[in-house]
């Protein structure tokens, strides 16, 4: 084989290796780009690079648990229960729950349970606090006020439910 042919063969091999390397890099970048897009919440906020999967009926957290994360519901639905077991609401895809505890440095005030099989993205306390800190001061005050009122209304809903049950039981006994 002539030196020219050897040189051409060597260049051809290098070219193939270079193309394969670029192809692998592009594939990896494409996967990372897809993951990055999937980890963006509506409105451009980002969440963690991992997801949590819960089967229907699984407890996500309970009242009194340490609140390190809020959660973005990617797939499925989550039920929110008062400490006494009253269904306060249901959170669906594209919504966030569990933001109260990490935002106010408090433990969980309610229990969250998977209403369906679901996929959640956790949002760290640090991320929440950074976003709140960078918000307009008026918005921060409004958010704090709403989070405090949310707890109040949860407590009042449970009290109302208990009182209604007591009243119903007293009325049923008279019939």
C-alpha positions in Angstrom: 0.0 0.0 0.0 1.4 3.4 -0.9 2.0 6.1 1.6 -0.8 8.2 0.0 -3.3 5.3 0.3 -2.3 4.7 3.9 -2.7 8.4 4.7 -6.1 8.4 3.0 -7.2 5.3 4.9 -6.0 6.8 8.2 -7.9 10.1 7.4 -11.0 8.1 6.5 -10.9 6.2 9.8 -10.4 9.5 11.7 -13.3 11.1 9.8 -15.6 8.2 10.7 -14.5 8.3 14.4 -15.0 12.1 14.4 -18.5 11.7 12.9 -19.4 8.9 15.5 -18.1 11.1 18.3 -20.2 14.1 17.1 -23.2 11.9 16.7 -22.9 10.6 20.2 -22.4 14.1 21.5 -25.5 15.4 19.6 -27.6 12.5 20.8 -26.5 13.2 24.4 -27.2 16.9 24.1 -30.6 16.1 22.5 -31.5 13.9 25.5 -30.4 16.5 27.9 -32.4 19.2 26.1 -35.5 17.0 26.2 -35.0 16.4 29.9 -34.5 20.1 30.5 -37.7 20.9 28.6 -39.6 18.2 30.6 -38.3 19.7 33.8 -39.7 23.1 33.1 -42.9 24.0 34.8 -45.6 26.2 33.2 -44.4 29.7 33.4 -40.7 28.8 33.0 -40.0 27.7 36.6 -37.8 24.7 36.9 -37.9 21.6 39.1 -35.5 18.9 40.0 -34.0 16.5 37.5 -35.7 13.5 39.0 -39.3 12.5 39.4 -41.1 10.6 42.1 -43.7 8.0 41.2 -46.5 7.1 43.6 -49.1 4.4 43.3 -52.8 5.2 43.9 -53.4 5.3 47.7 -49.7 6.0 48.6 -49.0 8.6 51.2 -46.8 11.4 49.9 -46.5 13.1 53.2 -48.4 13.3 56.5 -49.2 16.1 58.9 -46.2 16.9 61.1 -43.6 15.7 58.6 -40.7 17.9 57.8 -41.4 20.1 54.8 -38.3 20.0 52.5 -40.1 20.1 49.2 -43.2 21.3 47.3 -44.3 19.1 44.5 -45.3 19.7 40.8 -47.9 17.2 39.6 -46.7 16.1 36.2 -49.1 13.1 35.8 -52.1 12.1 38.0 -54.0 13.6 40.9 -53.3 14.1 44.6 -55.8 14.3 47.4 -55.2 16.7 50.3 -56.6 15.7 53.7 -57.0 17.6 57.0 -55.5 16.1 60.1 -58.9 14.5 60.9 -59.2 12.9 57.5 -61.5 15.5 55.7 -60.9 15.7 52.0 -59.9 19.3 51.5 -59.3 19.2 47.8 -57.7 17.5 44.9 -54.6 18.7 43.0 -54.2 17.8 39.3 -51.7 17.9 36.5 -49.8 21.2 36.2 -50.5 22.2 39.7 -48.2 22.6 42.7 -48.9 21.5 46.3 -46.9 21.3 49.6 -45.5 24.8 49.1 -46.8 26.1 52.5 -44.4 24.3 54.8 -41.1 25.0 53.0 -42.1 28.7 52.3 -43.0 29.4 56.0 -40.4 27.1 57.6 -43.1 25.0 59.1 -43.9 21.2 59.2 -46.7 19.8 57.1 -50.1 20.9 58.2 -52.1 18.4 56.1 -51.6 15.0 54.5 -51.2 14.4 50.8 -52.0 11.1 49.2 -51.9 9.9 45.6 -55.5 9.8 44.3 -54.3 8.1 41.1 -50.9 6.7 40.0 -48.9 9.9 39.7 -45.6 11.3 38.7 -44.3 14.3 40.8 -41.3 16.6 40.5 -40.1 17.8 43.9 -39.2 21.5 44.2 -36.6 22.1 46.9 -37.1 24.5 49.8 -34.1 26.4 48.6 -35.5 26.9 45.1 -38.9 28.0 46.6 -37.2 30.5 48.9 -35.0 31.9 46.1 -38.0 32.5 43.9 -39.9 34.1 46.7 -36.9 36.3 47.7 -36.5 37.5 44.1 -40.2 38.4 43.8 -41.6 41.9 44.2 -42.0 42.7 48.0 -45.8 43.3 47.5 -46.1 39.8 45.9 -44.1 38.3 48.8 -46.4 39.8 51.3 -49.5 38.6 49.4 -48.1 35.1 49.1 -47.3 34.9 52.8 -50.7 36.2 53.7 -52.4 33.6 51.4 -50.3 30.8 52.8 -51.3 31.7 56.3 -54.9 32.0 55.4 -54.8 28.6 53.7 -53.9 26.9 56.9 -56.6 28.9 58.7 -59.3 27.8 56.3 -58.1 24.2 56.5 -58.5 24.2 60.3 -61.9 26.0 60.0 -63.1 23.5 57.4 -62.3 20.6 59.7 -64.0 22.3 62.6 -67.1 22.9 60.5 -67.1 19.3 59.4 -66.9 18.0 63.0 -69.6 20.3 64.1 -71.8 19.3 61.2 -71.3 15.6 62.1 -72.2 16.3 65.7 -75.3 18.3 64.7 -76.3 15.6 62.2 -75.9 12.9 64.9 -78.1 14.8 67.4 -80.8 15.4 64.8 -80.8 11.7 63.7 -81.2 10.6 67.3 -84.5 12.6 67.7 -86.2 11.0 64.7 
